Amino acid sequence: MKTTSVMKAFVVASALGLAGQAMLMPAHAETSRWPAAKANQWYGEQRWLVGANFLPTDAINQFEMWQADTFNPAEIDKEFGYAEGIGMNTMRIFLHDQLWAQDPEGFKKRINIVLDLAAKHHIKPMLVLFDSCWDPNPKLGPQHPPVPGVHNSGWVQSPGTAGLLDEAGWPKYESYVKGIVGAFAKDDRILAWDVWNEPDNQGGGNYTQLDEPTKTAQVAKLLPQVFAWVRTQDPVQPLTSGVWHNDDWSPNGRLNAVERVQIDQSDVISFHSYDWPERLEQRIRSLQPYGRPLLMTEYMARGNGSTFDSALPMARKYNVAAINWGFVLGKSQTNMPWDSWEKPYTKSQPTLWFHDIFYPDGKAYRQAEVEQIKAMTTEAAKAFKKQ
């Protein structure tokens, strides 16, 4: 979920120690990273993974999607139907720690409903536990309306700045992680766990954010604990956290402390690329030496040079999963470019939709795009059946 090009958080390389490893774990749990062979076997059992980052049209952020007062399974069901209709088989869906603190049993019940709806449409979601992008001061309850003409104006971080700085309060995140993952650790309706989205992203937007060194230091302490907490629950699903901003992700690249945890702890390697196809190919090749499945968990920003007709064939060529940002036009307003934070599109619409595929009624923004997605996923499904 990259912020504006002006506001990209290029975090300096750091020699930070990875403090705060996990507590003692049950002897039965597979407490270490999957061997590469297991990860590749798992990936070989999946047909080509194609999907989108999902937020229903009537939700401005994670809270509005999941809180009891605004949870709308009928809308989610309808939109999953749009995805099934073009052959998508996964969705990346964000959770939030405060939803667990607010109502753990209700939250689990609502997740179960969404998983049932996804299974109905032959979709296996990837669930995201934490996120470092946009509003650093998340608050439960009614959410503000969208800021006119601004991209993703209501999205909230998890944890926010206060929670990230309060190390004494981190046990509540342990409770959240173990509670959610423990409830669904053996659930074959779930594809994978994305433990933290863009963890070293400074945040972006017009918010007061933590300075880069402080955020990097805090995340470098907490992120390895999150991986460890998930593994105490012995999930059957793989774990990942996607690299997103450095120039070189290869084993010889200058990865910062957070990126090193992401690469070293992920069972399957995920990454984000909103780049032209030539740069995307470089990105893929830089990650291939790790010998693990590659999942592109964010891409497709039309005005930035990342499009379906350029990225999908590249992903198919290298057998990389492809999960684009944005699905149905709605309160998140991610059809607006990143630069809308600096110059809101209130007097005129952008020349191109930046993200998103469908209008709320299911009409495609560009019919050629949905035809391409459907054709490529259909071909991939046929090839998988022949294996």
Summary of the structure (lengths in Angstrom):
residues: 387
radius of gyration: 19.2
end to end distance: 34.4
largest distance: 61.0
contacts: 1341
relative contact order: 0.18
helix: 40%
strand: 12%
